[in-house]
Every structure is written in structure tokens, then in C-alpha cells.
Amino acid sequence: MHELRILGLLITDRIKEAGRTQEVLSRYAPIIKSRLGFHEVTEKVCSRVGFILLHVTGSTDQCDHLEHELGDIGGLELQKMVFAY
């Protein structure tokens, strides 16, 4: 059986947590197949809140370790969808 995971990350303080989040995502780059990030930008303001979608493939252990490390970052909420096929 194969597994496909979609992770949703809500970062409540992008400016404070971006460095640590990027560090973790870079370490797990081999299992991150797609990454899409959103944050509100206007002429006057760049939002501190950000949202990242990740399409992750790898061993169950690798994916679990990634989720665990992301979960240890303060100001970051993680939700996931898992598809088995």
C-alpha cells in the first residue's frame, strides 16, 4: 500500500517562525514533492500570518519525523490529509 500526504501549515507569526520553519523544510526537501505558500501582501502591509501546503512522499517514518519537527515549532499549526492507495 502506498501513502500520499498533504500537510497544511498555518504560521501565526511568519516573521518570527520563518527561519526555523525553512530550516526544517530544507532538511526534508527530498520527500517534499510540492510546496505552495500564501500570505497577504498589500501596498501597505505584509501579513505576519502565512499558510503553506506540502505534498509529501517518502517512508512513513520520514513523514512522521517531518510532522514531529514541524509540530515542535511554536506558532505553527499542522493539519494533514492522508490518502492510501
C-alpha positions as CSV (number, residue, x, y, z in Angstrom):
1,M,0.0,0.0,0.0
2,H,1.2,3.5,-0.9
3,E,0.6,6.7,1.0
4,L,0.3,10.3,-0.1
5,R,0.2,13.1,2.5
6,I,-0.9,16.6,2.1
7,L,0.2,18.8,5.0
8,G,-1.3,22.2,5.8
9,L,0.8,24.6,7.9
10,L,-0.7,27.7,9.5
11,I,2.1,30.0,10.7
12,T,0.7,32.6,13.0
13,D,3.9,34.7,13.2
14,R,5.7,34.4,9.9
15,I,8.4,36.9,10.7
16,K,9.3,35.1,13.9
17,E,9.0,31.5,12.8
18,A,10.0,31.6,9.1
19,G,13.7,30.8,9.8
20,R,13.1,27.7,11.8
21,T,10.3,26.5,9.5
22,Q,12.5,26.9,6.5
23,E,15.3,25.0,8.2
24,V,13.1,22.0,8.8
25,L,11.6,22.1,5.3
26,S,15.1,22.3,3.8
27,R,16.2,19.3,5.8
28,Y,13.3,17.2,4.4
29,A,13.4,18.6,0.9
30,P,13.9,15.1,-0.7
31,I,10.5,14.0,0.4
32,I,8.7,17.3,-0.3
33,K,7.3,17.0,-3.9
34,S,5.3,20.2,-4.0
35,R,5.2,23.3,-1.8
36,L,2.8,26.2,-2.1
37,G,2.9,29.2,0.2
38,F,0.4,32.0,0.8
39,H,0.5,35.3,2.8
40,E,-1.4,38.5,2.4
41,V,0.6,41.3,0.8
42,T,-0.7,44.8,0.1
43,E,1.0,48.1,-0.7
44,K,0.9,49.0,3.0
45,V,1.3,45.7,4.8
46,C,2.9,42.2,4.6
47,S,0.8,39.8,6.8
48,R,2.5,38.1,9.7
49,V,0.2,35.1,9.1
50,G,1.2,32.6,6.4
51,F,-0.1,29.3,5.1
52,I,1.9,26.5,3.4
53,L,0.6,23.4,1.6
54,L,3.0,20.5,1.2
55,H,2.7,17.3,-0.9
56,V,4.9,14.8,0.9
57,T,6.0,11.4,-0.3
58,G,8.5,9.2,1.5
59,S,8.6,6.4,4.0
60,T,6.1,6.6,6.9
61,D,9.0,7.2,9.3
62,Q,10.4,10.1,7.3
63,C,6.9,11.8,7.0
64,D,6.3,11.2,10.7
65,H,9.6,12.8,11.7
66,L,8.9,15.8,9.5
67,E,5.5,16.3,11.1
68,H,7.0,15.9,14.6
69,E,9.7,18.5,13.9
70,L,7.2,20.9,12.4
71,G,4.9,20.3,15.4
72,D,7.7,21.4,17.8
73,I,7.7,24.9,16.2
74,G,5.8,27.4,18.3
75,G,3.3,29.4,16.4
76,L,2.7,26.8,13.8
77,E,-0.4,24.6,13.5
78,L,-0.2,21.5,11.3
79,Q,-3.1,19.6,9.8
80,K,-2.8,16.7,7.4
81,M,-4.7,14.6,4.9
82,V,-3.5,11.0,4.2
83,F,-4.5,9.0,1.1
84,A,-3.7,5.3,0.9
85,Y,-3.8,3.6,-2.4
